Amino acid sequence: MSVLLAVNGTLMRGLELCKNMEDAGAKFVKEGSTAPCYRLWSVNDNNPAMLKVKEGGISVLLEVWSVPKAGLADILQKEPPGLSIGKVQLNDGSYVLGVIAEPWVVEGMKDISQYRGWRNYIASKA
C-alpha cells in the first residue's frame, strides 16, 4: 500500500535528498503545483519551507511521488527540524500528503515565493 506525497524542495528528482525518496521505495508520479494559497521561504539556502497562507498565496511547483506507507516515516525522520507531513492542496483542488513547515521555521528567513519553486530559486543563484 502506498500514499501520494508532494515534495517541493531537496527531495525532488536530481536534488541532494532525492536518495531519501529512493531509499524509501518511492516512485515519481508527476510534476505539479499547489493551489495558489502557499508561500515559500529559503531556510538559510539549505532547503525551502512552504506554508499555507490566508492571503497573498502563490502556486508552488512540486513533484508528486507514490511512497510505500512504511517508507513515509523514514522520509520524515530525515527531514530537517520544523518540516513535517501535512495535507497539501494541489492546483486541481485535490489534497495529498506533502512536506510543509511549522511557522517558526520561516521566521527571519527569505521569502522566495516570487520564484514559485526551489529549483527556480537555486537556478537564480547560479
C-alpha positions as CSV (number, residue, x, y, z in Angstrom):
1,M,0.0,0.0,0.0
2,S,1.3,3.5,-0.8
3,V,0.3,7.1,-0.5
4,L,0.9,10.2,-2.6
5,L,3.4,12.6,-1.2
6,A,4.0,16.1,-2.6
7,V,7.6,17.4,-2.2
8,N,8.8,20.9,-3.0
9,G,12.5,21.0,-2.3
10,T,15.6,18.9,-1.8
11,L,13.6,15.6,-2.0
12,M,12.9,16.3,-5.7
13,R,14.5,14.4,-8.5
14,G,18.2,15.2,-9.0
15,L,18.5,17.2,-5.8
16,E,20.6,16.3,-2.8
17,L,18.0,14.4,-0.7
18,C,16.2,12.6,-3.5
19,K,18.1,9.5,-2.3
20,N,15.9,9.5,0.8
21,M,12.9,9.1,-1.5
22,E,14.5,6.3,-3.5
23,D,15.7,4.5,-0.3
24,A,12.1,4.6,1.0
25,G,10.9,2.9,-2.2
26,A,9.1,5.9,-3.5
27,K,8.3,6.2,-7.2
28,F,8.0,9.5,-9.1
29,V,4.4,10.1,-10.4
30,K,4.3,13.6,-11.8
31,E,5.3,17.3,-11.7
32,G,2.6,19.6,-10.5
33,S,1.8,22.6,-8.4
34,T,-0.2,23.6,-5.4
35,A,-3.4,25.7,-5.3
36,P,-2.4,29.4,-5.1
37,C,-2.6,29.5,-1.3
38,Y,1.0,28.9,-0.2
39,R,4.2,31.0,0.3
40,L,7.8,29.6,0.1
41,W,10.9,30.6,2.1
42,S,14.5,29.7,1.8
43,V,15.8,28.3,5.1
44,N,19.4,29.5,5.1
45,D,19.7,28.5,1.4
46,N,19.7,24.8,2.6
47,N,16.1,23.9,1.8
48,P,12.7,25.5,1.2
49,A,9.8,25.8,3.7
50,M,6.3,26.0,2.4
51,L,3.3,27.4,4.5
52,K,-0.3,27.7,3.6
53,V,-1.5,31.4,4.0
54,K,-4.9,33.1,4.1
55,E,-3.9,35.8,1.6
56,G,-1.1,36.6,-0.8
57,G,-0.5,33.0,-1.7
58,I,1.1,31.6,-4.9
59,S,1.1,28.3,-6.6
60,V,4.3,26.4,-5.7
61,L,5.9,24.0,-8.2
62,L,6.3,20.5,-6.8
63,E,6.6,16.8,-7.5
64,V,4.2,14.1,-6.5
65,W,5.6,10.7,-5.6
66,S,4.0,7.4,-4.6
67,V,5.5,6.3,-1.3
68,P,5.1,3.0,0.5
69,K,3.4,3.7,3.8
70,A,6.3,2.1,5.7
71,G,8.8,4.4,3.8
72,L,6.9,7.6,4.8
73,A,8.3,7.5,8.4
74,D,11.8,7.0,7.1
75,I,11.5,10.1,4.8
76,L,10.0,12.3,7.6
77,Q,12.7,11.3,10.1
78,K,15.4,12.5,7.8
79,E,13.8,15.9,7.2
80,P,15.2,19.0,8.9
81,P,13.5,20.1,12.2
82,G,10.3,22.0,11.6
83,L,9.4,20.3,8.4
84,S,6.6,17.7,8.6
85,I,3.9,15.9,6.7
86,G,0.5,17.6,6.3
87,K,-2.2,17.9,3.7
88,V,-1.3,20.0,0.7
89,Q,-3.9,21.3,-1.8
90,L,-2.9,20.8,-5.4
91,N,-3.9,23.1,-8.2
92,D,-6.7,20.7,-9.3
93,G,-8.4,21.1,-5.8
94,S,-7.4,17.7,-4.6
95,Y,-5.4,17.1,-1.4
96,V,-2.3,14.8,-1.0
97,L,0.1,14.4,1.8
98,G,3.0,16.8,1.5
99,V,6.0,18.4,3.2
100,I,5.0,21.6,5.0
101,A,6.8,23.8,7.5
102,E,5.9,24.8,11.0
103,P,5.5,28.6,11.2
104,W,8.6,29.2,13.4
105,V,10.9,27.8,10.7
106,V,10.3,30.8,8.4
107,E,10.8,33.5,11.0
108,G,13.6,35.7,9.7
109,M,14.1,33.7,6.5
110,K,14.0,34.9,3.0
111,D,10.6,34.8,1.2
112,I,11.3,33.2,-2.2
113,S,7.7,32.9,-3.3
114,Q,8.3,35.0,-6.5
115,Y,10.4,32.1,-7.8
116,R,7.4,29.7,-7.5
117,G,9.7,26.9,-6.6
118,W,13.0,25.7,-5.1
119,R,14.5,24.7,-8.5
120,N,13.8,28.2,-9.9
121,Y,15.3,29.8,-6.8
122,I,18.5,27.8,-6.8
123,A,18.9,28.4,-10.6
124,S,18.7,32.1,-9.9
125,K,21.7,31.9,-7.6
126,A,23.9,30.1,-10.1
